[in-house]
Amino acid sequence: MSETLFRTGIIGATGFIGAPYRAEIRACHQAKMIALCARRKDLLKTAAQEDGAPFYTQSWEEVITHPEVNFVIVATPDALHHEAVMACAKHGKHLLCEKPVGMNASQAREMMQAFLHSDPPLGHFVPFWTRYVKVFQVAREMIQSGELGEIRSTLFRWHNPRPPNMPLTWRDNPELSSAGTIADVGSHAYDTIRWMIGLEAEKVLAHGQRLTHSKPDLGEINLREAIEKGQQTDTASMPSKPGGHFDYASVSCLFSNGASGLFVLSHAGSVRKFLAPEIELHGTKASLSADRYTGKIKLIRQNQELETLHELPPAFEFGNRFEQYVFPALSPMIKGTRSSVPHPTLEDGWLAQRFTDAAYLSAKDGHWRPV
């Protein structure tokens, strides 16, 4: 046990996010699964057998207070993050917390402060995986080199269509989900743009609606099960009701330098991807588009001639995210020193949640909202 650097506990171990995380961690020599927590006993016991985890429980507190656990992954519904993350800070556990990191920016700020002021220092990682897409990293380098000039406008189309008959999940429930699609994919989209251009939004104006009128209501099922049922099952005869959150939003914003931004965010099955590049960035010298699905970066300079500058491999998979990104970033903290590996943290989670909170409120009342 003493030779294992990351002695891992996972809260939300059997869900859509927790299950693939566990598979990646099992393949890492520097990590061992110690404790698992999930609400469903049937899935939990199977997961513990797969991982060789000696301890499994339905109590998240028992994972965090387990004496052999030094690294905790919080992969539960949004409403269950805050209490668990604060307990991790109290008990000296290094952390990966899913996004959105809280139900609102106030919770996110409290979690951030708890980890920033922890003694000894604790590592914290928020999985904004889009930062690790190669085509976006190259685009960011071009922006930072000044090739586009001063950024004047941005556009991010983030469409993640769900099967048309997919049942309701906790993400449709305002008591468990921070702000539906606006928080789920909007946090990724905003973090990516602010990371690329080095600017923060100051105010937002948003429109949101439910393009999917109603969904089958099958009770408490996880997202993976819901997607499978939506793809394979005729659910037309099943009881249904509207989701409690928007599944589509368009969010305009003004950045700190006066530039304009637009985010088009959707989980609706009728809003499909691949039609246009995800990101457009327009500067005083040139305009750029970047798309992870084609791997292409295109540029138009002032002469109005379109160039394809890069054709990188499409980014459909990330590989082992813990081996490549999480563990290298947090290993120094586990060993008692500061990390020099850039990575998204609870501070980035808080900044993204300030944006998505403002966007959600704006979508509710139709007014500009400060971030």
LINJO-V611805 format. One record per run of one state. SS is the DSSP state (H for helix, E for strand, - for the rest). FROM is the first residue (numbers start at 0). TO is the last residue. Records with the same first field share a line. If there is no record, write none. Layout:
# LINJO-V611805
SS->FROM-TO ; FROM-TO
This chain:
# LINJO-V611805
-->0-4 ; 11-16 ; 26-29 ; 37-39 ; 51-53 ; 57-58 ; 64-69 ; 74-76 ; 90-92 ; 97-103 ; 116-122 ; 125-127 ; 132-132 ; 144-149 ; 159-168 ; 172-178 ; 197-199 ; 209-213 ; 216-221 ; 232-238 ; 241-246 ; 255-258 ; 266-277 ; 283-284 ; 291-294 ; 301-304 ; 311-319 ; 334-344 ; 365-367 ; 370-370
E->5-10 ; 30-36 ; 54-56 ; 70-73 ; 93-96 ; 123-124 ; 150-158 ; 200-208 ; 214-215 ; 239-240 ; 247-254 ; 259-265 ; 278-282 ; 285-290 ; 295-300 ; 305-310 ; 368-369
H->17-25 ; 40-50 ; 59-63 ; 77-89 ; 104-115 ; 128-131 ; 133-143 ; 169-171 ; 179-196 ; 222-231 ; 320-333 ; 345-364
